[in-house]
Amino acid sequence: MRANHMMRNCNRTVTRTLLSAPLRPQRTARTGVSALRAAVWLAKTSPQKPRMFQRYTVLLAIVTGLSLVASTRAADTALTPEETQQIETAKSAALKTPEVRAATLKFNAARKAYQADRAKYPADRKHEIAVAYRKATKGLEDAKRKAILAQNPALAPLLEKADAQAKAGKRRMNEGETVADSDVGKKPAIRPIKDVPGLPRVLLVGDSVSIGYTLAVRELLKGKANVHRIPVNSGATDVGLAKMKDWLGDGKWDVIHFNFGLHDAKYSSETTQRATREQYAANLRTLVAQMKATGAKLIFATTTPVPKGGVLSPGRKFDSIPARNEVAVKVMQENGVAIDDLYAVALPVMEKLGRPNDVHFTPEGYELLAKAVAASIEAQLPARRTDTPVCPPLPAPAQKAQTGVSAPRAESKARDLINDMAAKLEPTRVVVYKKVGDRELHLNIFDPPGLKPGDKRPCFLTIHGGGWTGMSPRRQYPFAAHFAKCGMVAISVEYRLVQKGSGSTVFVCVKDARSAMRYVRAHAAELGVDPQKIVANGGSAGGHLAAGTALFDGVDEAGEDTSVSCVPNALVLYFPVIDTSKEGYGNAKIGERWQEISPLHRVKAGVPPTIIFHGTGDTVTPFKGAQAFHAAMLKAGNRCDLDVNEGGKHGYLMFDRALYEDTLRKTEAFLKSLGSLK
């Protein structure tokens, strides 16, 4: 009986909807929904399930199409100024009627109660208050409409048109969001995209902040990757656990860039968090395992800052985001997941580019985050030989090897391709940056193509390794030559080595590196350098000296003008000596004062953005030191990216052309994210 009754009602509903669609778009939408509900119920309960389901699926497809067309037409037909004035005049008169006044009083009381309830923690809010507010809102709208039509029934078509326009532009927001970072279905950021054949596939997983930078990331990686994203705000890790399988689907992913954090850190009551730090870590481990099973390269984005110490209102409070990031980074390090430190990117600009009393960003803020995200993704994309590289191709290695003394010695018997390449290169010019007694120390400069007087180019200052006791500036010529071709003024630094009878110490090496940096900044105009875009780079012991330009305050040459800063604007460290304790490298060479020049032990806030390349199989400068430095940098609020080479031994990128090229490409991506490369 009920099925037959539902069938008759559904038939009438469909007929009425088909007839009224072109004239009454709003009613069409409402009756279409009623028909849909009836069809679904009938398909489940009728003895003739297949026939009923097929019949109503076809009919409702027609209904939906007509409804959408009619609604779109109504929305696209804008009210004229005269029509708008007619409606406003009628509304003003309607507000004076007793019915509307009564509805307004009821609405004001319900809104006041709702606002007070929303200020509470989610767990303390009362659902009935929200329901009463919605009912009062609808009651006021209905009262106004009745009063207007009572005065002038001819306004009905104009009200329909105005309602259709309002609904077409309506957006449902998550708490604290705007259209830029909302996950509504009409938002372009969450719409599915069509793959460009031949490009790698990237998946973005994240909350509303991620939604906010999605379109900009797609634009930055246009022609390089197909950037998809999950169709919703990912929410907390418990939501991810329930939905991740659906989000991953059956397709192949090359890179997955993901974040969970804000929603987990949110307090649902005075004392209860959505997920404790322990639960957060456990959930992340499970999610990482699920994503790793796809074979994709994973990148975790640290959670961006929450202003006002995490307390945005009495009922909107967050756990410590730095502490949460520390938990997450530890999980990622355990699993060899790359880190995109968006917290460090956003922290210095929150006051300028963050929204007041909110966790979201201005359009400029999202652009900044997008650059960092795109750079981190680009660094993980599979190499495509058909791509046009940002920088010119690398020179082919020489056929005859040139040997060099290396301490610490690379743990590999492979051919040293860097020496092969360096033998064929010469700098554009050489200048003296320092004179100690009769000894002159030089900067070997590789000028970029087209350098002109008055130019202000970014600078790539690179320092050779060799355990502070061996090698020469020529060791870094291939790196300098490459980045010169990228448009940078590239410089390979000469410094005094620690040798028997020379009187030199590792402290002398540090002083020379800091002097070189000061010289470049002080003579930026004549060198063609932008003094605010100087990158310090080095490998092994050279990485230690590069880090020392930023970290070893007070280790300076006597009489030097220390008013000129020797702190670079970025650090690029290749398998560096990062810990000079007995657990690291160089403790015996340095002696009792080792801690004064140990990068790991000198980390502080305000260190320039840093990227470290290190192999897990490095027993000369142990990988655990790089991990500890990375964690300390993040804890201090600095940006620090750690690129991990599984099983890589000391100097791994110097003996394998593919790894060398991959490192250069990732370095370029990092520098692009900072604006040092275009």
C-alpha positions as CSV (number, residue, x, y, z in Angstrom):
1,M,0.0,0.0,0.0
2,R,2.7,2.5,1.0
3,A,4.7,1.7,-2.1
4,N,1.7,2.3,-4.4
5,H,0.9,5.6,-2.6
6,M,4.5,6.7,-2.9
7,M,4.5,5.8,-6.6
8,R,1.4,7.9,-7.3
9,N,2.9,10.8,-5.4
10,C,6.2,10.5,-7.2
11,N,4.4,10.4,-10.6
12,R,2.5,13.6,-9.7
13,T,5.8,15.2,-8.4
14,V,7.7,14.3,-11.6
15,T,4.9,15.6,-13.8
16,R,4.5,18.8,-11.8
17,T,8.3,19.3,-11.8
18,L,8.6,18.8,-15.6
19,L,5.9,21.3,-16.3
20,S,7.1,24.0,-13.8
21,A,10.8,23.8,-14.4
22,P,11.1,26.6,-17.0
23,L,8.9,28.9,-14.9
24,R,9.6,28.2,-11.2
25,P,13.2,27.2,-10.9
26,Q,13.3,27.2,-7.1
27,R,10.1,25.1,-6.7
28,T,11.6,22.8,-9.4
29,A,14.6,22.2,-7.3
30,R,12.6,21.4,-4.2
31,T,10.2,19.1,-5.9
32,G,13.0,17.4,-7.8
33,V,14.6,16.5,-4.4
34,S,11.2,15.1,-3.2
35,A,11.1,13.0,-6.4
36,L,14.6,11.8,-5.8
37,R,13.9,10.7,-2.3
38,A,10.8,8.8,-3.4
39,A,12.6,7.1,-6.2
40,V,15.4,6.0,-3.9
41,W,12.9,4.6,-1.4
42,L,10.9,2.8,-4.1
43,A,14.1,1.3,-5.6
44,K,14.9,-0.2,-2.2
45,T,11.4,-1.4,-1.2
46,S,9.4,-2.2,-4.4
47,P,9.0,-5.8,-5.5
48,Q,9.8,-4.5,-9.0
49,K,13.1,-3.0,-7.9
50,P,15.0,-3.0,-11.2
51,R,12.1,-1.6,-13.3
52,M,11.3,1.1,-10.7
53,F,14.9,2.1,-10.3
54,Q,15.5,2.3,-14.0
55,R,12.3,4.3,-14.6
56,Y,12.9,6.9,-11.9
57,T,16.6,7.2,-12.6
58,V,15.7,8.3,-16.2
59,L,12.9,10.6,-15.1
60,L,14.9,12.2,-12.4
61,A,17.9,12.8,-14.7
62,I,15.5,14.8,-16.9
63,V,14.1,16.6,-13.9
64,T,17.6,17.5,-12.6
65,G,18.7,18.7,-16.0
66,L,15.7,21.0,-16.4
67,S,16.1,22.2,-12.8
68,L,19.7,23.1,-13.4
69,V,19.0,24.8,-16.7
70,A,16.1,26.8,-15.3
71,S,18.1,27.8,-12.1
72,T,21.1,28.8,-14.2
73,R,19.0,30.9,-16.5
74,A,17.3,32.6,-13.6
75,A,20.7,33.3,-11.9
76,D,22.3,34.6,-15.1
77,T,19.5,37.1,-15.6
78,A,20.5,39.9,-13.3
79,L,17.9,42.2,-11.7
80,T,17.8,45.6,-13.3
81,P,18.3,48.6,-11.1
82,E,14.6,49.4,-11.4
83,E,13.6,45.9,-10.3
84,T,16.1,46.0,-7.4
85,Q,14.6,49.3,-6.3
86,Q,11.1,47.8,-6.5
87,I,12.0,45.0,-4.2
88,E,13.9,47.3,-1.7
89,T,10.9,49.6,-1.5
90,A,8.5,46.7,-0.8
91,K,10.9,45.3,1.8
92,S,11.0,48.6,3.7
93,A,7.3,48.7,3.8
94,A,7.1,45.0,4.9
95,L,9.4,45.6,7.9
96,K,6.7,47.8,9.4
97,T,4.0,45.1,9.5
98,P,3.2,43.5,12.8
99,E,4.0,40.0,11.5
100,V,7.5,40.9,10.3
101,R,8.2,42.8,13.6
102,A,7.2,39.8,15.6
103,A,9.4,37.5,13.4
104,T,12.3,39.9,13.8
105,L,12.1,39.9,17.6
106,K,12.1,36.1,17.6
107,F,15.0,36.1,15.1
108,N,17.1,38.5,17.2
109,A,16.6,36.4,20.4
110,A,17.5,33.2,18.5
111,R,20.6,34.8,17.0
112,K,21.8,36.1,20.3
113,A,21.5,32.6,21.9
114,Y,23.2,31.1,18.9
115,Q,26.2,33.4,19.0
116,A,26.6,32.8,22.7
117,D,26.5,29.1,22.1
118,R,29.0,29.2,19.3
119,A,31.5,30.8,21.6
120,K,31.6,27.6,23.6
121,Y,33.7,24.6,22.9
122,P,32.1,22.2,20.3
123,A,31.4,19.6,22.9
124,D,29.5,22.1,25.0
125,R,27.3,23.4,22.2
126,K,23.5,22.6,22.1
127,H,22.1,21.3,18.9
128,E,18.6,22.6,19.6
129,I,19.9,26.2,19.8
130,A,21.3,26.0,16.2
131,V,18.0,24.4,15.1
132,A,16.0,27.2,16.7
133,Y,18.2,29.8,15.0
134,R,17.7,28.2,11.6
135,K,13.9,28.1,12.1
136,A,13.8,31.7,13.2
137,T,15.9,32.7,10.2
138,K,13.5,30.9,7.8
139,G,10.5,32.3,9.7
140,L,11.7,35.9,9.2
141,E,12.3,35.3,5.5
142,D,8.9,33.8,5.1
143,A,7.2,36.6,7.0
144,K,8.9,39.2,4.8
145,R,8.0,37.4,1.6
146,K,4.3,37.1,2.7
147,A,4.2,40.8,3.6
148,I,5.7,41.9,0.3
149,L,3.4,39.7,-1.8
150,A,0.3,40.9,0.2
151,Q,1.2,44.4,-0.8
152,N,2.0,43.6,-4.4
153,P,1.5,40.0,-5.8
154,A,3.1,41.1,-9.1
155,L,6.5,41.1,-7.4
156,A,6.5,37.2,-7.2
157,P,8.6,36.7,-10.4
158,L,11.2,39.3,-9.2
159,L,11.5,37.6,-5.8
160,E,12.0,34.2,-7.6
161,K,14.7,35.8,-9.7
162,A,16.4,37.4,-6.7
163,D,16.3,34.1,-4.7
164,A,17.8,32.2,-7.6
165,Q,20.7,34.7,-7.9
166,A,21.3,34.5,-4.2
167,K,21.4,30.7,-4.2
168,A,23.7,30.5,-7.2
169,G,26.3,32.6,-5.4
170,K,25.9,31.0,-2.0
171,R,28.8,29.2,-0.4
172,R,28.9,26.9,2.6
173,M,32.0,27.6,4.7
174,N,33.9,25.6,7.3
175,E,34.5,27.5,10.5
176,G,36.8,30.4,10.0
177,E,37.0,30.0,6.2
178,T,36.2,32.3,3.2
179,V,35.5,31.3,-0.4
180,A,39.2,31.1,-1.0
181,D,39.7,28.1,1.2
182,S,36.2,26.5,1.4
183,D,35.5,23.0,0.2
184,V,32.1,23.7,-1.4
185,G,31.4,21.8,-4.6
186,K,31.4,24.9,-6.8
187,K,34.9,25.8,-5.7
188,P,37.4,25.3,-8.6
189,A,40.1,24.1,-6.2
190,I,38.3,20.8,-5.4
191,R,36.8,20.1,-8.8
192,P,38.3,17.0,-10.5
193,I,40.9,17.7,-13.2
194,K,41.6,15.9,-16.4
195,D,45.1,14.4,-16.7
196,V,47.5,15.7,-19.3
197,P,49.0,12.5,-20.8
198,G,52.7,11.9,-19.9
199,L,52.8,14.1,-16.8
200,P,53.4,12.8,-13.3
201,R,50.3,12.6,-11.0
202,V,50.3,14.5,-7.7
203,L,47.7,14.3,-5.0
204,L,47.2,17.1,-2.4
205,V,45.7,16.0,0.9
206,G,44.9,18.6,3.5
207,D,42.5,20.9,5.2
208,S,41.2,24.4,4.3
209,V,44.7,25.9,4.2
210,S,45.6,23.3,1.6
211,I,42.5,24.1,-0.4
212,G,43.5,27.8,-0.3
213,Y,46.8,27.2,-2.1
214,T,45.7,24.4,-4.4
215,L,45.0,26.5,-7.5
216,A,48.3,28.4,-7.2
217,V,50.2,25.1,-6.9
218,R,48.5,23.9,-10.1
219,E,49.5,27.0,-11.9
220,L,53.1,26.8,-10.7
221,L,53.4,23.1,-11.8
222,K,51.5,23.6,-15.1
223,G,53.1,21.5,-17.7
224,K,55.1,19.6,-15.1
225,A,52.5,17.6,-13.2
226,N,48.8,16.8,-13.0
227,V,48.0,18.2,-9.6
228,H,44.8,16.6,-8.1
229,R,43.4,17.1,-4.6
230,I,40.9,15.3,-2.4
231,P,37.4,16.7,-2.9
232,V,37.0,17.9,0.7
233,N,38.6,19.4,3.7
234,S,40.6,16.4,5.1
235,G,39.9,17.4,8.7
236,A,41.6,15.5,11.5
237,T,43.6,12.2,11.2
238,D,40.6,10.1,12.3
239,V,38.8,11.4,9.2
240,G,41.8,10.5,7.2
241,L,41.8,6.9,8.6
242,A,38.2,6.5,7.5
243,K,38.5,8.1,4.1
244,M,42.1,7.6,2.9
245,K,41.3,4.5,0.9
246,D,38.6,6.4,-1.1
247,W,40.9,9.4,-1.6
248,L,43.7,7.3,-3.0
249,G,41.4,5.4,-5.3
250,D,42.8,3.0,-7.8
251,G,45.0,5.4,-9.8
252,K,48.8,5.6,-9.7
253,W,50.3,8.5,-7.7
254,D,53.9,9.7,-8.2
255,V,53.9,12.2,-5.3
256,I,51.5,12.7,-2.4
257,H,51.8,16.0,-0.5
258,F,49.8,15.9,2.7
259,N,49.1,17.6,6.0
260,F,47.0,16.7,9.1
261,G,47.4,18.9,12.2
262,L,45.1,21.8,12.8
263,H,41.9,19.8,13.4
264,D,43.7,17.3,15.6
265,A,45.1,20.1,17.8
266,K,41.7,21.8,18.3
267,Y,40.1,21.5,21.7
268,S,36.6,20.1,21.7
269,S,36.1,21.1,25.3
270,E,38.0,22.9,28.0
271,T,40.3,20.0,28.6
272,T,39.8,17.6,25.6
273,Q,41.6,17.7,22.3
274,R,40.3,16.2,19.1
275,A,43.4,13.9,19.3
276,T,46.1,13.8,21.9
277,R,49.7,14.0,20.7
278,E,50.1,10.3,21.2
279,Q,46.9,9.5,19.2
280,Y,48.1,12.0,16.6
281,A,51.4,10.2,16.2
282,A,49.8,6.8,16.0
283,N,47.2,7.9,13.4
284,L,50.0,9.5,11.3
285,R,52.0,6.3,11.3
286,T,48.9,4.4,10.0
287,L,48.2,7.0,7.3
288,V,51.8,7.1,6.2
289,A,51.8,3.3,5.8
290,Q,48.6,3.5,3.7
291,M,50.1,6.2,1.4
292,K,53.5,4.5,1.1
293,A,51.7,1.4,-0.2
294,T,50.8,3.3,-3.3
295,G,54.5,3.6,-4.2
296,A,54.3,7.4,-4.3
297,K,56.9,9.7,-2.9
298,L,55.5,11.3,0.2
299,I,55.9,14.9,1.4
300,F,54.5,16.0,4.8
301,A,53.7,19.7,5.2
302,T,54.1,21.0,8.7
303,T,51.0,22.7,10.2
304,T,51.0,26.4,9.8
305,P,50.9,28.7,12.8
306,V,47.8,29.6,14.9
307,P,47.9,33.3,16.0
308,K,47.4,34.5,19.6
309,G,49.2,31.6,21.2
310,G,46.5,29.2,19.9
311,V,43.6,30.9,21.7
312,L,41.4,32.6,19.0
313,S,38.2,32.8,21.2
314,P,37.0,31.3,24.5
315,G,35.7,28.3,22.6
316,R,38.3,28.1,19.8
317,K,41.6,26.9,21.3
318,F,44.5,24.8,19.9
319,D,47.3,22.8,21.3
320,S,50.8,24.0,20.7
321,I,51.4,23.8,17.0
322,P,55.3,23.7,17.3
323,A,54.9,20.7,19.6
324,R,52.5,19.0,17.3
325,N,54.9,19.6,14.4
326,E,57.8,18.1,16.4
327,V,55.7,15.0,16.9
328,A,54.8,14.8,13.2
329,V,58.4,15.4,12.0
330,K,59.6,12.5,14.2
331,V,57.1,10.2,12.6
332,M,58.1,11.3,9.1
333,Q,61.8,10.9,9.9
334,E,61.1,7.3,11.1
335,N,59.5,6.6,7.7
336,G,61.8,8.5,5.4
337,V,59.2,11.1,4.4
338,A,60.3,14.4,3.0
339,I,59.3,17.5,5.0
340,D,57.8,20.7,3.5
341,D,58.2,23.1,6.4
342,L,55.2,25.4,5.8
343,Y,55.2,26.5,9.5
344,A,58.7,28.1,9.0
345,V,57.5,29.7,5.7
346,A,54.4,31.2,7.3
347,L,55.7,32.2,10.7
348,P,57.6,35.4,9.8
349,V,54.7,36.7,7.7
350,M,51.7,35.8,9.8
351,E,51.0,39.3,11.0
352,K,51.1,40.6,7.4
353,L,49.7,37.7,5.3
354,G,47.6,35.8,7.9
355,R,43.9,36.7,8.5
356,P,43.3,38.5,11.8
357,N,42.3,36.1,14.6
358,D,42.2,33.2,12.2
359,V,44.2,30.2,10.9
360,H,43.8,31.2,7.2
361,F,45.6,33.5,4.9
362,T,45.2,36.4,2.5
363,P,45.6,35.6,-1.2
364,E,49.2,36.8,-1.0
365,G,49.8,34.4,1.9
366,Y,48.4,31.5,-0.1
367,E,50.7,32.5,-3.0
368,L,53.7,32.3,-0.7
369,L,52.7,28.9,0.6
370,A,52.0,27.6,-2.9
371,K,55.6,28.5,-4.0
372,A,57.0,26.4,-1.1
373,V,54.6,23.5,-1.9
374,A,55.3,23.6,-5.6
375,A,59.0,23.6,-5.0
376,S,58.8,20.6,-2.6
377,I,56.7,18.7,-5.1
378,E,58.9,19.6,-8.1
379,A,62.0,18.3,-6.2
380,Q,60.3,14.9,-5.8
381,L,58.9,14.5,-9.4
382,P,60.4,11.8,-11.5
383,A,63.0,13.1,-14.0
384,R,61.6,13.8,-17.5
385,R,64.2,14.0,-20.2
386,T,61.7,15.8,-22.5
387,D,61.2,18.7,-20.1
388,T,62.9,22.0,-20.7
389,P,65.2,22.4,-17.7
390,V,65.2,25.6,-15.6
391,C,69.0,25.7,-16.0
392,P,71.1,24.6,-19.0
393,P,72.3,20.9,-19.3
394,L,75.2,19.8,-17.2
395,P,78.6,19.4,-19.0
396,A,79.6,15.8,-19.9
397,P,82.2,14.2,-17.6
398,A,85.8,14.1,-18.9
399,Q,87.2,10.7,-20.0
400,K,90.3,10.9,-17.8
401,A,89.9,11.0,-14.1
402,Q,91.8,13.5,-11.9
403,T,92.4,12.2,-8.4
404,G,92.1,14.3,-5.3
405,V,92.9,13.9,-1.6
406,S,89.7,13.6,0.4
407,A,89.3,13.7,4.2
408,P,86.8,12.6,5.2
409,R,87.1,10.1,2.3
410,A,84.0,9.1,0.4
411,E,83.0,5.5,1.2
412,S,82.8,4.5,-2.4
413,K,85.1,3.0,-5.1
414,A,83.1,4.6,-7.9
415,R,84.7,7.1,-10.3
416,D,84.8,10.7,-9.0
417,L,82.8,12.5,-11.7
418,I,83.1,15.9,-9.9
419,N,86.9,15.9,-10.4
420,D,86.4,14.9,-14.0
421,M,84.1,17.8,-14.6
422,A,86.2,20.3,-12.6
423,A,89.3,19.7,-14.7
424,K,87.6,21.3,-17.7
425,L,86.3,24.4,-15.9
426,E,87.9,27.8,-15.2
427,P,86.4,30.8,-13.4
428,T,85.5,34.0,-15.2
429,R,87.6,36.1,-12.8
430,V,89.5,35.8,-9.6
431,V,89.6,38.4,-6.8
432,V,91.5,38.6,-3.5
433,Y,89.1,38.8,-0.6
434,K,91.6,38.5,2.3
435,K,95.3,38.8,3.0
436,V,96.9,37.2,6.0
437,G,100.7,37.9,6.2
438,D,102.0,37.0,2.7
439,R,99.1,34.7,2.0
440,E,96.3,35.9,-0.4
441,L,92.9,34.2,-0.3
442,H,90.9,34.2,-3.5
443,L,87.3,34.1,-4.7
444,N,87.0,32.1,-7.9
445,I,84.0,33.8,-9.7
446,F,81.8,32.3,-12.4
447,D,79.7,35.1,-13.9
448,P,76.3,34.4,-15.3
449,P,75.7,35.0,-19.1
450,G,74.8,38.6,-19.9
451,L,76.1,40.1,-16.6
452,K,76.2,43.9,-16.9
453,P,77.5,46.7,-14.7
454,G,74.8,47.6,-12.2
455,D,73.2,44.2,-12.2
456,K,72.0,42.7,-8.9
457,R,72.1,39.0,-9.4
458,P,71.6,36.3,-6.7
459,C,74.8,34.8,-5.5
460,F,75.8,31.1,-5.0
461,L,78.9,31.0,-2.7
462,T,80.2,27.4,-2.4
463,I,82.9,26.0,-0.1
464,H,84.8,22.8,-0.8
465,G,85.2,19.9,1.7
466,G,88.2,17.7,2.6
467,G,88.0,17.5,6.3
468,W,89.4,21.0,6.6
469,T,92.8,19.5,5.6
470,G,92.6,18.8,1.9
471,M,91.1,19.6,-1.6
472,S,90.9,23.0,-3.2
473,P,88.3,25.5,-4.6
474,R,88.4,23.6,-7.9
475,R,86.4,20.8,-6.2
476,Q,83.3,23.1,-6.3
477,Y,83.7,24.4,-9.8
478,P,81.0,22.2,-11.3
479,F,78.5,23.5,-8.8
480,A,79.6,27.1,-9.4
481,A,79.5,26.7,-13.2
482,H,76.0,25.2,-13.1
483,F,74.4,27.9,-11.0
484,A,76.2,30.6,-13.0
485,K,74.3,29.3,-16.0
486,C,71.1,29.6,-13.9
487,G,71.7,33.3,-13.7
488,M,73.6,33.5,-10.4
489,V,77.0,35.0,-9.6
490,A,78.7,31.8,-8.4
491,I,81.8,31.8,-6.3
492,S,84.1,29.0,-5.1
493,V,86.0,30.1,-1.9
494,E,89.6,29.4,-1.1
495,Y,90.4,29.1,2.6
496,R,93.4,28.1,4.8
497,L,93.7,24.4,5.4
498,V,94.6,22.7,8.7
499,Q,98.1,21.3,7.9
500,K,101.1,20.4,10.0
501,G,103.3,23.3,10.7
502,S,100.8,25.8,9.2
503,G,99.5,27.0,12.6
504,S,95.9,26.8,11.2
505,T,93.0,25.3,13.1
506,V,89.4,24.6,12.2
507,F,88.6,28.0,13.8
508,V,90.8,29.6,11.2
509,C,88.8,27.9,8.4
510,V,85.6,29.2,10.0
511,K,87.0,32.7,10.1
512,D,88.0,32.6,6.4
513,A,84.5,31.5,5.4
514,R,82.9,34.3,7.4
515,S,85.4,36.8,5.9
516,A,84.5,35.6,2.3
517,M,80.8,36.1,3.0
518,R,81.4,39.6,4.4
519,Y,83.6,40.6,1.4
520,V,80.9,39.5,-1.1
521,R,78.2,41.5,0.7
522,A,80.4,44.6,1.2
523,H,81.5,44.5,-2.5
524,A,78.1,43.4,-3.9
525,A,77.8,46.3,-6.3
526,E,81.1,45.7,-8.0
527,L,80.5,41.9,-8.1
528,G,77.0,42.3,-9.6
529,V,75.4,40.7,-6.5
530,D,72.2,41.3,-4.7
531,P,73.3,41.5,-1.1
532,Q,69.9,40.1,0.1
533,K,70.1,37.0,-2.1
534,I,73.3,35.3,-1.1
535,V,73.2,31.5,-0.8
536,A,76.0,29.7,1.2
537,N,76.7,26.1,0.0
538,G,79.2,23.5,0.9
539,G,79.9,19.7,1.0
540,S,81.1,17.8,4.0
541,A,83.5,20.1,5.9
542,G,82.6,22.8,3.4
543,G,79.0,22.4,4.5
544,H,80.2,22.9,8.1
545,L,81.9,26.2,7.1
546,A,78.8,27.3,5.1
547,A,76.6,26.7,8.2
548,G,79.2,28.5,10.3
549,T,78.6,31.8,8.4
550,A,75.1,31.8,9.9
551,L,75.7,30.1,13.3
552,F,79.2,30.7,14.7
553,D,78.8,34.2,16.1
554,G,82.0,35.7,17.4
555,V,84.4,33.4,15.5
556,D,85.7,36.3,13.4
557,E,89.1,37.6,12.1
558,A,90.6,40.2,14.5
559,G,90.1,43.7,13.2
560,E,87.4,42.7,10.6
561,D,84.4,45.0,10.1
562,T,81.7,42.9,11.8
563,S,79.1,45.6,11.1
564,V,78.8,43.9,7.7
565,S,76.7,40.8,8.2
566,C,78.2,37.4,7.2
567,V,74.9,35.6,7.6
568,P,73.7,34.3,4.2
569,N,70.1,34.4,3.0
570,A,69.9,30.7,2.6
571,L,71.9,27.5,3.3
572,V,72.4,24.5,0.9
573,L,74.3,21.8,2.7
574,Y,75.5,18.6,1.0
575,F,76.3,15.7,3.5
576,P,77.7,18.4,6.0
577,V,79.7,18.0,9.1
578,I,76.8,19.0,11.3
579,D,77.8,17.6,14.7
580,T,81.4,18.0,16.0
581,S,80.9,16.0,19.2
582,K,82.4,12.5,19.6
583,E,79.1,11.2,18.1
584,G,79.8,13.1,14.9
585,Y,82.9,14.1,13.0
586,G,86.0,16.3,13.7
587,N,86.0,16.2,17.5
588,A,89.6,15.3,17.8
589,K,90.7,17.8,15.2
590,I,88.9,20.7,16.9
591,G,89.6,19.8,20.6
592,E,87.9,21.0,23.8
593,R,86.2,24.0,22.1
594,W,84.3,21.8,19.7
595,Q,80.9,22.9,20.9
596,E,81.6,26.5,19.8
597,I,81.7,25.4,16.2
598,S,79.2,22.5,16.1
599,P,76.2,23.5,14.0
600,L,73.9,21.1,15.9
601,H,74.8,22.8,19.2
602,R,74.5,26.3,17.9
603,V,71.0,26.2,16.4
604,K,68.9,29.3,17.3
605,A,65.8,31.1,16.0
606,G,66.3,33.2,12.9
607,V,68.6,30.9,11.0
608,P,68.2,31.3,7.2
609,P,66.1,28.8,5.3
610,T,68.1,25.6,5.0
611,I,68.1,22.4,2.9
612,I,70.3,19.4,3.8
613,F,71.1,16.5,1.5
614,H,72.3,13.4,3.4
615,G,72.5,9.7,3.0
616,T,71.3,7.2,5.6
617,G,74.4,5.1,5.1
618,D,76.9,7.9,5.9
619,T,79.3,6.7,8.6
620,V,81.7,9.7,8.2
621,T,79.3,12.4,9.1
622,P,76.5,10.3,10.6
623,F,73.0,10.6,9.3
624,K,71.6,10.9,12.9
625,G,73.4,14.2,13.2
626,A,71.5,15.6,10.2
627,Q,68.3,14.3,11.7
628,A,69.0,15.9,15.0
629,F,69.9,19.2,13.3
630,H,66.8,19.2,11.2
631,A,64.6,18.6,14.3
632,A,66.4,21.3,16.3
633,M,65.9,23.8,13.4
634,L,62.2,23.1,13.2
635,K,61.8,23.4,17.0
636,A,63.5,26.8,16.8
637,G,60.9,27.9,14.2
638,N,63.3,27.8,11.2
639,R,62.7,26.4,7.8
640,C,64.8,23.3,7.3
641,D,64.2,20.7,4.5
642,L,65.9,17.4,4.8
643,D,66.4,15.4,1.6
644,V,67.2,11.8,2.4
645,N,69.1,9.4,0.2
646,E,68.3,5.9,1.3
647,G,71.6,4.0,1.9
648,G,73.7,6.8,0.5
649,K,77.2,6.9,1.8
650,H,79.4,10.0,2.4
651,G,79.7,12.0,-0.8
652,Y,77.1,9.8,-2.6
653,L,76.1,12.5,-5.1
654,M,79.8,13.1,-6.2
655,F,80.1,9.6,-7.8
656,D,76.8,9.1,-9.5
657,R,75.7,11.4,-12.3
658,A,72.0,10.7,-11.9
659,L,72.2,11.6,-8.1
660,Y,74.3,14.6,-8.9
661,E,71.7,16.0,-11.4
662,D,68.9,15.1,-9.1
663,T,70.5,17.1,-6.3
664,L,71.0,20.1,-8.5
665,R,67.4,20.0,-9.6
666,K,66.2,19.8,-6.0
667,T,68.5,22.6,-5.1
668,E,67.1,24.7,-7.9
669,A,63.5,24.0,-6.7
670,F,64.5,25.0,-3.1
671,L,66.0,28.3,-4.4
672,K,63.0,29.0,-6.5
673,S,60.8,28.7,-3.5
674,L,62.8,31.5,-1.9
675,G,62.8,33.7,-4.9
676,S,66.6,33.3,-5.5
677,L,65.9,31.6,-8.8
678,K,63.2,32.3,-11.3
